[in-house]
Amino acid sequence: MPICEVFGSCVPNVSWSSVSGEKNSCHAVFSNAFILLLRLWRFNHPPLEHVMAGAASPAFGSKLGPEYLLLARNCALAEFGKSPKDQISSRRFSKMISLPQEPVFMDLFPKLKTWYRQHQECIASTRSVLAPGGPIYQIADALLSIMFRKINRSGQSLTPSASGSSNSSSSSLDDALMKLKVPAWDILEAVPFVLDAALTACAHGRVSPRELATGLKDLADFLPATLATTVSYLSAEVTRGLWKPAFMNGTDWPSPAANLSTVDQQIKKILAATGVDVPSLAIDGSVPATLPLPLAAFLSLTITYKLDKNTERILVLIGPSLIALSAGCPWPCMPIVGSLWAQKVKRWSDFFAFSASRTVFHHSRDAVVQLLKSCFASTLGLGSACLYKNGGVGALLGHGFGSHIYGGMSPVAPGILYLRVHRSIRDVIFLTEEIVSLLMLSVRDIATGELLKGEKEKLKKTKHGMRYGHVSLAASMTRVKHASLLGASFLWISGGSGLVQSLLTETLPSWFLSTQALDQDVGESGVKVAMLRGYALACFAVLSGMFAWGIDSSSHTSRRRPKILGIHLDFLANAMNCKVSFRCDYATWRAYVTGFMSLMVSCTPLWIEELNVGLLKRVSKGLRQFDEEDLALRLLEIKGASVMGEVVEMICQSRF
């Protein structure tokens, strides 16, 4: 940040040569430091990803920025030196450098702060009209002269103004370069207006797509730091949807037709390996391929770069931005982008096919549900079509993404695929009900004995009298716990504490009130399924709460825990005391209540200490109606002296 602030404020009147013979200037030093700063705060996450993640699960990249970096720096220095290891390091480093202990804020970097505010404004709204004649106007005019030299020789002008054109003749290249001997921060201030004028000219046919891509690259070659504004501007314009589409026909813009069908087949193969089939998102080869104009310009810019060491730092910065932006655009933008890049670099075709397959889940809710179902089936080893018969974490996560395996690309484990796509799911609210439904279906499959024929024969001959095809209760309970843990993990990583709160205050009460018995089986098998479902929901709810709030008060999110648990336990108390009627199976309801409270008593006693005394008394009364005297007593004992009278009364009643 200090390097950017100082060198970005210098006028490049002097240049010098490095040991390797490369000429440097203050602009070059600024660009190197600025690009490194951008990579530190994950600049490659465009604004579209922040929007797609929704309020329930904001993308992690949206929380980062220069202010976040300074906050992390201040916190780290405040804690540094307290441990013996830090003291040794401090003595060692003090001989070479001095570590300032005072906090640093953005106000110490006024130029960087001004640019960052402009960067956020560029994302949030369209650019205002640039008044002619001012210093920024002159810089913008000079930048356009550099970008479109051939057009300037023909007498046209692309100077940004209210109409996007000007009657004045363009400056010569030498005059333009002289005008640009200004601080880098001033150039960055003019870049959004330059990009707006260039994109407008291309949209109206005054600049060809090839000239636009070349001009953008010339701008980046002149000052590589302008790539930051180029990425943020083009990404923001894609989200606004104001530009006409660009037809990727091979005449105006590059065509992906050479291998678009191949990428489509690879996508289907990757999804089929994880049990996902979405026919509605098939790529129609008869329909012309189109991209939003800003995305087409962004893609053409990246393709103009050669793959060598000199351009590596550029592609590392803008490449992830292109992929993330394409993933959020309408289908099939990402397959088109992947096809064009695969034409340029064939060895990257598998990577782009995998990236394109992830975007299917951005556009199809059904695909997300299918992927979650595959995760449950793989982990628990359920279903006749399951690829992983033995289940387990290895089946869920596999070995990640691989290629060049015999027969083509290796299958991607469903858990790995979900970890790559869950942040970009547009609406995560629906996941709560879907995960509950998948958990209930998994419990049914576990309870009805999804075992191999050989294992069934062994159970048939056991001395303990188990009937053919039945699974022991202990084995079923173990697998049910695994299913609940898996469901809680998916709920937590998908929506965080917001989805956990929705689960306890909305989804579970609605499920108990509206769900009828899901099994038509009667007798021992039906009761067993119903009981295991209740226990699974109890484990699922408690584990989700543990992920969200922890079991103690060390997490800042634990402050919301008493209120949310109070709402849920109030529902349980009303239902147990016959103030609420429910439609689910009674065995399921009873197993849930006793399981939930037993887990709280044994695993999270601090949760109970935080709850209202009156509420605990009502819950204890309901448990006694279930003949759970010991559980009701233990619940009140944890609360302590404030409920001692009720504890004594319960002991007396149980003895006499």
C-alpha positions as CSV (number, residue, x, y, z in Angstrom):
1,M,0.0,0.0,0.0
2,P,2.8,2.5,0.7
3,I,4.5,1.6,-2.5
4,C,1.3,2.1,-4.5
5,E,0.5,5.4,-2.7
6,V,4.0,6.9,-3.3
7,F,4.9,5.6,-6.8
8,G,1.3,6.1,-8.0
9,S,1.6,9.8,-7.2
10,C,4.9,10.3,-9.0
11,V,5.2,11.8,-12.5
12,P,7.2,9.4,-14.8
13,N,9.9,11.9,-15.9
14,V,12.8,9.6,-15.1
15,S,13.3,5.9,-16.0
16,W,16.1,3.6,-15.0
17,S,17.4,0.1,-16.1
18,S,17.4,-2.9,-13.9
19,V,20.2,-5.5,-13.7
20,S,18.5,-7.5,-16.4
21,G,18.5,-4.5,-18.7
22,E,14.7,-3.9,-18.4
23,K,13.7,-0.3,-18.3
24,N,11.6,0.7,-15.3
25,S,9.7,3.8,-14.3
26,C,7.4,4.8,-11.4
27,H,4.5,3.6,-13.5
28,A,6.0,0.1,-13.8
29,V,6.8,0.0,-10.1
30,F,3.3,1.1,-9.2
31,S,1.7,-1.5,-11.5
32,N,3.7,-4.4,-10.0
33,A,2.8,-3.4,-6.5
34,F,-0.8,-2.6,-7.4
35,I,-1.4,-6.0,-9.1
36,L,0.1,-7.8,-6.1
37,L,-2.2,-5.9,-3.8
38,L,-5.2,-6.8,-5.9
39,R,-4.3,-10.5,-5.7
40,L,-4.0,-10.3,-1.9
41,W,-7.6,-9.3,-1.5
42,R,-8.9,-11.7,-4.1
43,F,-9.9,-9.1,-6.6
44,N,-10.7,-11.9,-9.1
45,H,-14.1,-12.3,-7.6
46,P,-16.3,-10.1,-9.8
47,P,-19.5,-8.4,-8.4
48,L,-21.8,-11.0,-10.0
49,E,-20.6,-13.7,-7.6
50,H,-21.3,-11.4,-4.7
51,V,-24.9,-11.0,-5.9
52,M,-25.4,-14.7,-6.7
53,A,-24.5,-15.9,-3.3
54,G,-27.4,-14.1,-1.7
55,A,-27.8,-12.6,1.8
56,A,-27.8,-16.0,3.5
57,S,-24.3,-16.9,2.3
58,P,-22.3,-14.0,0.9
59,A,-19.3,-14.9,-1.1
60,F,-16.1,-14.8,1.0
61,G,-14.5,-12.6,-1.6
62,S,-17.0,-9.8,-1.0
63,K,-15.8,-9.4,2.5
64,L,-12.2,-8.7,1.4
65,G,-10.6,-5.4,0.3
66,P,-7.9,-3.0,1.4
67,E,-9.8,-2.2,4.6
68,Y,-10.0,-5.9,5.5
69,L,-6.2,-6.3,4.8
70,L,-5.4,-3.4,7.1
71,L,-7.8,-4.8,9.8
72,A,-6.0,-8.2,9.6
73,R,-2.7,-6.5,9.8
74,N,-3.7,-4.4,12.8
75,C,-5.1,-7.4,14.7
76,A,-2.0,-9.5,13.9
77,L,0.4,-6.9,15.2
78,A,-1.8,-6.4,18.3
79,E,-1.4,-10.0,19.2
80,F,2.2,-10.3,18.1
81,G,4.8,-10.6,20.8
82,K,2.6,-12.2,23.5
83,S,3.9,-15.7,23.0
84,P,7.5,-16.9,23.7
85,K,7.8,-17.8,20.0
86,D,6.8,-14.3,18.9
87,Q,9.2,-12.7,21.3
88,I,12.1,-14.7,19.8
89,S,11.0,-13.7,16.3
90,S,10.7,-10.1,17.4
91,R,14.3,-10.1,18.7
92,R,15.6,-11.7,15.5
93,F,13.7,-9.3,13.1
94,S,14.5,-6.2,15.2
95,K,18.1,-6.3,13.9
96,M,16.9,-5.9,10.3
97,I,13.6,-4.1,10.4
98,S,11.4,-2.3,12.9
99,L,7.8,-3.5,13.2
100,P,5.4,-0.5,13.9
101,Q,2.9,-1.3,16.6
102,E,0.4,1.5,15.9
103,P,-2.7,0.6,13.8
104,V,-2.9,1.7,10.2
105,F,-6.1,2.8,8.5
106,M,-7.1,3.7,4.9
107,D,-6.9,7.5,5.7
108,L,-3.1,7.1,5.6
109,F,-3.5,6.3,1.9
110,P,-5.7,9.0,0.4
111,K,-5.0,8.2,-3.3
112,L,-5.7,4.5,-2.7
113,K,-8.8,5.3,-0.7
114,T,-10.1,7.5,-3.5
115,W,-9.5,4.8,-6.1
116,Y,-11.2,2.2,-4.0
117,R,-14.3,4.4,-3.6
118,Q,-14.3,4.9,-7.4
119,H,-13.9,1.2,-7.9
120,Q,-17.0,0.5,-5.8
121,E,-19.0,3.2,-7.5
122,C,-18.0,1.7,-10.9
123,I,-19.6,-1.6,-9.7
124,A,-22.7,-0.1,-8.2
125,S,-23.8,2.3,-10.9
126,T,-23.1,3.6,-14.5
127,R,-20.6,6.3,-15.1
128,S,-21.6,9.9,-15.1
129,V,-20.9,12.2,-18.1
130,L,-17.3,13.5,-18.3
131,A,-17.2,17.2,-18.8
132,P,-15.0,18.2,-21.7
133,G,-11.9,20.3,-21.2
134,G,-10.8,19.1,-17.8
135,P,-7.6,17.2,-16.9
136,I,-9.3,13.8,-16.7
137,Y,-10.9,14.5,-20.1
138,Q,-7.5,15.2,-21.6
139,I,-6.1,12.0,-20.1
140,A,-9.0,10.0,-21.4
141,D,-8.5,11.5,-24.9
142,A,-4.9,10.6,-24.8
143,L,-5.6,7.0,-23.7
144,L,-8.1,6.5,-26.6
145,S,-5.5,7.9,-29.0
146,I,-3.1,5.2,-27.9
147,M,-5.8,2.4,-28.0
148,F,-7.1,3.2,-31.5
149,R,-4.2,4.6,-33.5
150,K,-5.5,3.4,-36.8
151,I,-8.9,4.9,-36.3
152,N,-7.3,8.1,-35.2
153,R,-5.4,8.3,-38.5
154,S,-8.7,8.2,-40.4
155,G,-9.9,11.3,-38.6
156,Q,-12.4,9.7,-36.2
157,S,-12.5,10.4,-32.5
158,L,-13.7,8.4,-29.6
159,T,-13.2,11.0,-26.9
160,P,-15.7,10.3,-24.1
161,S,-18.5,12.9,-23.9
162,A,-22.2,13.0,-23.5
163,S,-22.8,11.6,-27.0
164,G,-19.7,9.4,-27.1
165,S,-18.1,11.4,-30.0
166,S,-16.3,14.6,-30.6
167,N,-15.7,16.9,-33.6
168,S,-12.2,17.7,-32.7
169,S,-9.3,15.9,-34.4
170,S,-7.3,13.3,-32.5
171,S,-3.9,14.1,-31.1
172,S,-0.9,12.4,-32.5
173,L,0.7,9.5,-30.7
174,D,3.6,11.6,-29.4
175,D,1.3,14.3,-28.1
176,A,-0.8,11.6,-26.4
177,L,2.2,10.1,-24.7
178,M,3.3,13.5,-23.5
179,K,-0.2,14.1,-22.0
180,L,0.1,10.8,-20.1
181,K,3.2,11.8,-18.2
182,V,1.0,12.2,-15.2
183,P,0.6,10.2,-11.9
184,A,-0.8,6.7,-12.3
185,W,-3.7,7.5,-10.0
186,D,-4.9,10.2,-12.4
187,I,-4.8,7.6,-15.3
188,L,-6.8,5.1,-13.3
189,E,-9.4,7.8,-12.6
190,A,-9.9,8.3,-16.4
191,V,-10.0,4.6,-17.4
192,P,-13.7,4.0,-16.7
193,F,-14.7,6.8,-19.1
194,V,-12.3,5.4,-21.7
195,L,-13.8,1.9,-21.4
196,D,-17.3,3.3,-21.6
197,A,-16.4,5.2,-24.8
198,A,-14.7,2.2,-26.4
199,L,-17.5,-0.2,-25.6
200,T,-20.1,2.2,-26.8
201,A,-18.2,2.7,-30.1
202,C,-18.0,-1.1,-30.6
203,A,-21.7,-1.4,-29.9
204,H,-22.5,1.2,-32.6
205,G,-20.1,-0.3,-35.1
206,R,-17.6,2.5,-35.1
207,V,-14.9,0.1,-33.7
208,S,-14.6,-3.5,-34.8
209,P,-14.4,-6.3,-32.1
210,R,-10.8,-7.0,-33.1
211,E,-9.9,-3.3,-32.8
212,L,-11.6,-3.2,-29.4
213,A,-9.6,-6.3,-28.1
214,T,-6.4,-4.9,-29.4
215,G,-7.1,-1.5,-27.9
216,L,-7.8,-3.0,-24.5
217,K,-4.5,-4.9,-24.6
218,D,-2.7,-1.7,-25.7
219,L,-4.2,0.1,-22.7
220,A,-3.0,-2.7,-20.4
221,D,0.5,-2.7,-22.0
222,F,0.8,1.0,-21.4
223,L,-0.2,0.7,-17.7
224,P,-0.9,-2.9,-16.4
225,A,-2.6,-1.5,-13.4
226,T,-5.5,-0.5,-15.6
227,L,-6.5,-4.1,-15.8
228,A,-8.1,-3.8,-12.4
229,T,-10.5,-1.1,-13.6
230,T,-11.1,-3.0,-16.9
231,V,-12.1,-6.2,-15.1
232,S,-14.4,-4.4,-12.6
233,Y,-16.0,-2.2,-15.3
234,L,-16.7,-5.0,-17.8
235,S,-17.9,-7.3,-15.0
236,A,-20.2,-4.6,-13.7
237,E,-21.6,-3.9,-17.1
238,V,-22.4,-7.6,-17.6
239,T,-24.5,-7.5,-14.4
240,R,-26.4,-4.5,-15.6
241,G,-27.6,-6.2,-18.8
242,L,-27.8,-3.0,-20.9
243,W,-25.7,-4.1,-23.9
244,K,-26.8,-6.0,-26.9
245,P,-25.4,-9.6,-27.3
246,A,-22.4,-10.3,-29.4
247,F,-22.8,-13.1,-32.0
248,M,-19.8,-15.4,-31.8
249,N,-20.0,-16.3,-35.5
250,G,-16.3,-16.2,-36.4
251,T,-16.7,-13.1,-38.5
252,D,-17.0,-10.3,-36.0
253,W,-16.2,-12.3,-32.8
254,P,-14.3,-15.6,-32.5
255,S,-16.5,-18.7,-33.0
256,P,-16.6,-21.7,-30.5
257,A,-18.2,-24.0,-33.1
258,A,-15.1,-26.1,-33.6
259,N,-15.3,-27.9,-30.3
260,L,-18.5,-26.6,-28.5
261,S,-20.2,-30.0,-29.0
262,T,-17.2,-31.7,-27.5
263,V,-17.3,-29.6,-24.4
264,D,-21.0,-30.3,-24.2
265,Q,-20.4,-34.0,-24.2
266,Q,-17.6,-33.7,-21.6
267,I,-20.0,-31.7,-19.3
268,K,-22.6,-34.5,-19.6
269,K,-20.0,-37.1,-18.9
270,I,-18.8,-35.3,-15.7
271,L,-22.4,-34.8,-14.5
272,A,-23.4,-38.4,-15.3
273,A,-20.5,-39.7,-13.2
274,T,-22.0,-37.9,-10.1
275,G,-25.6,-39.0,-10.9
276,V,-26.8,-35.6,-12.3
277,D,-28.8,-35.3,-15.5
278,V,-30.3,-32.0,-16.7
279,P,-31.7,-32.4,-20.2
280,S,-33.1,-28.8,-20.2
281,L,-29.5,-27.3,-20.2
282,A,-28.3,-29.2,-23.3
283,I,-26.5,-27.0,-25.8
284,D,-28.5,-26.5,-29.1
285,G,-26.0,-26.4,-31.9
286,S,-28.5,-24.9,-34.3
287,V,-28.8,-21.7,-32.2
288,P,-26.1,-19.0,-32.8
289,A,-23.7,-18.7,-29.9
290,T,-23.9,-15.4,-28.1
291,L,-22.3,-13.6,-25.2
292,P,-23.1,-10.3,-23.5
293,L,-21.0,-7.6,-25.2
294,P,-18.8,-6.8,-22.2
295,L,-18.1,-10.5,-21.6
296,A,-17.2,-11.0,-25.3
297,A,-14.8,-8.0,-25.0
298,F,-13.3,-9.4,-21.8
299,L,-12.9,-12.9,-23.4
300,S,-11.3,-11.4,-26.5
301,L,-8.8,-9.5,-24.4
302,T,-7.7,-12.6,-22.5
303,I,-7.3,-14.5,-25.8
304,T,-4.9,-11.9,-27.2
305,Y,-2.3,-12.7,-24.6
306,K,0.4,-15.2,-25.4
307,L,1.2,-17.9,-22.8
308,D,4.7,-17.0,-21.5
309,K,6.4,-15.9,-18.3
310,N,5.9,-12.2,-19.1
311,T,2.1,-12.5,-19.3
312,E,1.7,-15.0,-16.5
313,R,1.0,-12.4,-13.8
314,I,-1.6,-10.8,-16.1
315,L,-3.5,-14.0,-16.8
316,V,-3.3,-15.0,-13.1
317,L,-5.1,-11.8,-12.3
318,I,-7.8,-11.7,-15.0
319,G,-8.2,-15.4,-15.7
320,P,-10.2,-16.3,-12.6
321,S,-12.3,-13.2,-13.0
322,L,-13.3,-14.4,-16.5
323,I,-14.2,-17.8,-15.3
324,A,-16.2,-16.6,-12.3
325,L,-18.0,-14.0,-14.5
326,S,-18.8,-16.4,-17.2
327,A,-20.2,-18.9,-14.7
328,G,-22.8,-16.4,-13.5
329,C,-24.0,-15.4,-17.0
330,P,-26.9,-17.1,-18.8
331,W,-26.4,-20.6,-20.1
332,P,-24.3,-21.5,-22.2
333,C,-21.9,-18.6,-21.7
334,M,-19.4,-20.7,-19.7
335,P,-19.2,-23.5,-22.3
336,I,-18.7,-21.0,-25.0
337,V,-15.8,-19.3,-23.1
338,G,-14.3,-22.7,-22.3
339,S,-14.6,-23.8,-26.0
340,L,-12.7,-20.7,-27.2
341,W,-10.0,-21.1,-24.6
342,A,-9.7,-24.8,-25.3
343,Q,-9.1,-23.9,-28.9
344,K,-6.2,-21.7,-27.9
345,V,-4.7,-24.1,-25.3
346,K,-5.8,-27.7,-25.9
347,R,-4.1,-29.0,-22.8
348,W,-6.6,-26.9,-20.7
349,S,-9.7,-28.4,-22.3
350,D,-10.4,-30.7,-19.4
351,F,-10.1,-27.9,-16.9
352,F,-12.6,-25.7,-18.8
353,A,-15.0,-28.6,-19.3
354,F,-15.0,-29.1,-15.5
355,S,-15.5,-25.4,-14.9
356,A,-18.4,-25.4,-17.3
357,S,-20.0,-28.4,-15.7
358,R,-20.0,-26.5,-12.4
359,T,-22.1,-23.7,-13.9
360,V,-25.0,-26.1,-14.5
361,F,-25.7,-25.9,-10.8
362,H,-25.9,-22.1,-11.0
363,H,-28.8,-22.4,-13.4
364,S,-30.7,-25.4,-12.3
365,R,-32.2,-26.0,-8.9
366,D,-33.0,-29.6,-9.8
367,A,-29.3,-30.2,-10.6
368,V,-28.4,-29.1,-7.1
369,V,-30.9,-31.5,-5.5
370,Q,-29.6,-34.4,-7.7
371,L,-26.1,-33.6,-6.6
372,L,-27.0,-33.6,-2.9
373,K,-28.9,-36.9,-3.4
374,S,-25.8,-38.4,-5.0
375,C,-23.7,-37.1,-2.0
376,F,-26.0,-38.9,0.4
377,A,-26.1,-42.1,-1.6
378,S,-22.3,-42.2,-2.1
379,T,-21.5,-41.5,1.6
380,L,-24.0,-44.0,2.9
381,G,-23.6,-46.6,0.2
382,L,-27.3,-46.5,-0.7
383,G,-29.0,-47.3,-4.0
384,S,-28.6,-49.9,-6.6
385,A,-27.0,-47.4,-9.0
386,C,-24.5,-46.1,-6.4
387,L,-20.9,-45.9,-7.8
388,Y,-19.5,-46.3,-4.3
389,K,-20.9,-49.4,-2.7
390,N,-19.0,-49.1,0.6
391,G,-19.7,-45.5,1.2
392,G,-17.7,-43.4,3.6
393,V,-15.9,-40.1,3.3
394,G,-13.6,-41.5,0.6
395,A,-16.7,-42.1,-1.6
396,L,-18.0,-38.6,-0.8
397,L,-14.7,-36.7,-1.6
398,G,-12.9,-39.1,-3.8
399,H,-9.6,-37.9,-5.2
400,G,-10.7,-34.6,-6.6
401,F,-10.4,-33.6,-10.2
402,G,-8.2,-35.6,-12.5
403,S,-7.6,-36.0,-16.2
404,H,-5.6,-38.1,-18.7
405,I,-6.9,-41.2,-17.0
406,Y,-7.5,-44.3,-19.1
407,G,-10.8,-43.7,-21.0
408,G,-10.7,-39.9,-20.6
409,M,-11.4,-37.7,-17.6
410,S,-11.7,-39.4,-14.3
411,P,-15.0,-39.2,-12.4
412,V,-15.3,-36.3,-10.0
413,A,-16.6,-37.2,-6.5
414,P,-19.9,-35.6,-5.7
415,G,-18.7,-34.0,-2.5
416,I,-15.8,-32.3,-4.3
417,L,-18.2,-31.0,-6.9
418,Y,-20.6,-29.6,-4.3
419,L,-17.8,-27.9,-2.5
420,R,-16.9,-26.1,-5.7
421,V,-20.4,-24.9,-6.6
422,H,-22.2,-24.3,-3.3
423,R,-21.1,-20.6,-2.9
424,S,-22.7,-19.7,-6.2
425,I,-26.1,-21.2,-5.7
426,R,-28.5,-18.3,-6.3
427,D,-31.1,-19.1,-3.7
428,V,-30.0,-21.3,-0.7
429,I,-33.2,-21.1,1.2
430,F,-34.8,-24.0,-0.6
431,L,-31.8,-26.2,0.5
432,T,-33.1,-26.6,4.1
433,E,-36.3,-28.5,3.0
434,E,-34.4,-30.5,0.4
435,I,-31.8,-31.6,2.9
436,V,-34.5,-32.7,5.3
437,S,-36.3,-34.6,2.6
438,L,-33.1,-36.3,1.5
439,L,-32.3,-37.2,5.1
440,M,-35.7,-38.8,5.6
441,L,-35.3,-40.8,2.4
442,S,-31.9,-42.0,3.4
443,V,-33.2,-43.1,6.8
444,R,-35.9,-45.1,5.1
445,D,-33.3,-46.9,2.9
446,I,-31.1,-47.6,5.9
447,A,-34.0,-48.9,8.0
448,T,-35.4,-51.2,5.3
449,G,-32.0,-52.9,5.0
450,E,-30.1,-51.8,1.9
451,L,-27.6,-54.6,2.3
452,L,-25.9,-57.0,0.0
453,K,-27.5,-60.5,-0.4
454,G,-24.6,-62.1,1.4
455,E,-25.1,-59.9,4.4
456,K,-28.8,-60.6,4.5
457,E,-28.1,-64.4,4.5
458,K,-25.9,-63.9,7.5
459,L,-28.5,-62.0,9.4
460,K,-31.1,-64.7,8.6
461,K,-29.0,-67.3,10.4
462,T,-28.1,-65.2,13.4
463,K,-28.9,-66.7,16.9
464,H,-30.6,-63.6,18.1
465,G,-33.8,-64.2,16.1
466,M,-33.6,-61.4,13.5
467,R,-35.9,-61.9,10.6
468,Y,-34.7,-62.0,7.0
469,G,-33.7,-58.7,5.5
470,H,-33.8,-56.7,8.8
471,V,-30.9,-54.7,10.0
472,S,-29.9,-54.5,13.6
473,L,-31.0,-51.4,15.4
474,A,-27.5,-50.6,16.5
475,A,-26.1,-50.7,13.0
476,S,-29.0,-48.6,11.8
477,M,-28.5,-46.0,14.4
478,T,-24.8,-45.7,13.5
479,R,-25.6,-45.1,9.8
480,V,-28.4,-42.7,10.8
481,K,-25.9,-40.6,12.7
482,H,-23.7,-40.5,9.7
483,A,-26.6,-39.3,7.6
484,S,-27.5,-36.6,10.1
485,L,-23.9,-35.4,10.3
486,L,-23.7,-35.2,6.5
487,G,-27.0,-33.3,6.3
488,A,-25.8,-30.8,9.0
489,S,-22.5,-30.3,7.2
490,F,-24.3,-29.5,3.9
491,L,-26.7,-27.1,5.7
492,W,-23.9,-25.3,7.4
493,I,-21.5,-24.8,4.5
494,S,-24.4,-23.8,2.2
495,G,-26.0,-21.1,4.3
496,G,-24.3,-20.8,7.6
497,S,-26.1,-19.7,10.7
498,G,-29.0,-18.2,8.6
499,L,-30.1,-21.7,7.4
500,V,-29.6,-23.2,10.8
501,Q,-32.0,-20.5,12.3
502,S,-34.5,-21.2,9.5
503,L,-34.3,-24.9,10.2
504,L,-35.1,-24.6,13.9
505,T,-37.7,-21.8,13.7
506,E,-39.5,-22.6,10.4
507,T,-38.6,-25.8,8.6
508,L,-38.8,-28.4,11.4
509,P,-42.0,-27.0,13.0
510,S,-43.7,-26.9,9.6
511,W,-42.5,-30.4,8.8
512,F,-44.0,-31.8,12.0
513,L,-47.2,-29.9,11.6
514,S,-47.8,-30.8,7.9
515,T,-46.0,-34.0,7.1
516,Q,-48.2,-37.1,7.2
517,A,-46.8,-40.6,7.8
518,L,-44.5,-41.2,4.9
519,D,-44.5,-45.0,5.1
520,Q,-47.4,-47.3,4.5
521,D,-45.7,-50.2,6.3
522,V,-47.3,-51.3,9.6
523,G,-46.0,-53.3,12.4
524,E,-42.4,-53.4,13.6
525,S,-40.8,-52.2,10.3
526,G,-43.0,-49.1,10.1
527,V,-42.4,-48.1,13.7
528,K,-38.7,-48.6,13.3
529,V,-38.5,-46.3,10.3
530,A,-40.6,-43.7,12.1
531,M,-38.5,-43.8,15.2
532,L,-35.2,-43.6,13.3
533,R,-36.5,-40.6,11.4
534,G,-37.2,-38.8,14.6
535,Y,-33.7,-39.6,16.0
536,A,-32.1,-38.5,12.7
537,L,-33.9,-35.2,12.8
538,A,-32.8,-34.7,16.4
539,C,-29.1,-35.4,15.6
540,F,-29.4,-33.2,12.5
541,A,-30.8,-30.2,14.4
542,V,-28.3,-30.4,17.3
543,L,-25.3,-30.9,15.0
544,S,-26.4,-27.9,12.9
545,G,-26.6,-25.8,16.0
546,M,-23.2,-26.9,17.1
547,F,-21.7,-25.9,13.7
548,A,-23.5,-22.5,13.9
549,W,-23.0,-21.5,17.5
550,G,-20.5,-23.9,19.1
551,I,-21.1,-25.7,22.4
552,D,-19.8,-22.8,24.5
553,S,-19.9,-19.0,24.4
554,S,-16.5,-18.4,22.7
555,S,-18.1,-17.7,19.3
556,H,-19.7,-14.3,18.6
557,T,-22.6,-16.1,16.9
558,S,-23.5,-17.7,20.3
559,R,-25.2,-14.5,21.3
560,R,-28.1,-15.4,19.0
561,R,-28.4,-19.0,20.4
562,P,-30.7,-18.5,23.4
563,K,-33.3,-16.7,21.3
564,I,-33.4,-19.3,18.5
565,L,-33.4,-22.2,20.9
566,G,-36.0,-20.6,22.9
567,I,-38.3,-20.3,19.9
568,H,-37.8,-24.0,19.1
569,L,-38.2,-25.3,22.6
570,D,-41.3,-23.2,23.0
571,F,-42.8,-25.1,20.0
572,L,-41.8,-28.4,21.5
573,A,-43.3,-27.5,24.9
574,N,-46.6,-26.4,23.3
575,A,-46.8,-29.6,21.3
576,M,-46.0,-31.9,24.2
577,N,-48.6,-30.2,26.3
578,C,-51.3,-30.7,23.6
579,K,-51.4,-27.1,22.6
580,V,-50.4,-27.9,19.1
581,S,-51.6,-30.7,16.9
582,F,-49.2,-32.3,14.4
583,R,-49.7,-34.7,11.5
584,C,-46.4,-36.6,11.5
585,D,-46.1,-40.1,12.9
586,Y,-46.2,-40.1,16.7
587,A,-43.2,-42.4,17.0
588,T,-41.2,-39.9,14.9
589,W,-42.3,-37.0,17.0
590,R,-41.5,-38.7,20.3
591,A,-38.1,-39.9,19.1
592,Y,-37.3,-36.4,17.9
593,V,-38.2,-34.7,21.3
594,T,-36.5,-37.3,23.4
595,G,-33.4,-37.4,21.1
596,F,-33.1,-33.6,20.9
597,M,-33.3,-33.1,24.6
598,S,-31.0,-36.0,25.4
599,L,-28.4,-34.6,23.1
600,M,-28.7,-31.2,24.6
601,V,-28.4,-32.6,28.2
602,S,-25.4,-34.8,27.4
603,C,-23.5,-32.7,24.8
604,T,-24.5,-29.0,25.2
605,P,-25.4,-28.4,28.8
606,L,-24.4,-24.7,28.4
607,W,-27.2,-24.3,26.0
608,I,-29.6,-25.3,28.7
609,E,-28.1,-22.9,31.2
610,E,-28.8,-20.0,28.9
611,L,-32.6,-20.7,28.6
612,N,-35.5,-19.3,30.4
613,V,-36.5,-21.1,33.7
614,G,-40.2,-21.0,32.8
615,L,-39.5,-22.6,29.4
616,L,-37.4,-25.4,30.9
617,K,-40.2,-26.1,33.4
618,R,-42.7,-26.5,30.5
619,V,-40.4,-28.8,28.6
620,S,-39.7,-30.9,31.7
621,K,-43.5,-31.2,32.2
622,G,-43.9,-32.5,28.7
623,L,-41.1,-35.0,29.1
624,R,-42.8,-36.4,32.1
625,Q,-45.9,-37.0,30.0
626,F,-43.6,-39.1,27.8
627,D,-42.6,-41.1,30.8
628,E,-39.1,-39.6,30.5
629,E,-38.7,-38.9,34.2
630,D,-34.9,-39.2,34.3
631,L,-34.4,-36.9,31.3
632,A,-36.8,-34.3,32.7
633,L,-34.9,-34.4,36.0
634,R,-31.5,-34.0,34.4
635,L,-32.7,-31.1,32.4
636,L,-33.7,-29.2,35.5
637,E,-30.6,-30.2,37.4
638,I,-28.4,-28.5,34.8
639,K,-30.3,-25.2,35.3
640,G,-29.3,-25.3,39.0
641,A,-30.8,-23.7,42.1
642,S,-33.4,-21.7,40.3
643,V,-35.5,-24.8,39.7
644,M,-34.6,-26.7,42.9
645,G,-38.2,-26.7,44.0
646,E,-39.4,-28.5,40.9
647,V,-36.5,-31.0,41.2
648,V,-37.5,-31.9,44.7
649,E,-41.1,-32.3,43.7
650,M,-40.2,-34.6,40.9
651,I,-38.1,-36.8,43.2
652,C,-40.9,-37.1,45.7
653,Q,-43.4,-37.9,43.0
654,S,-41.2,-40.6,41.5
655,R,-40.7,-42.3,45.0
656,F,-44.3,-42.3,46.1
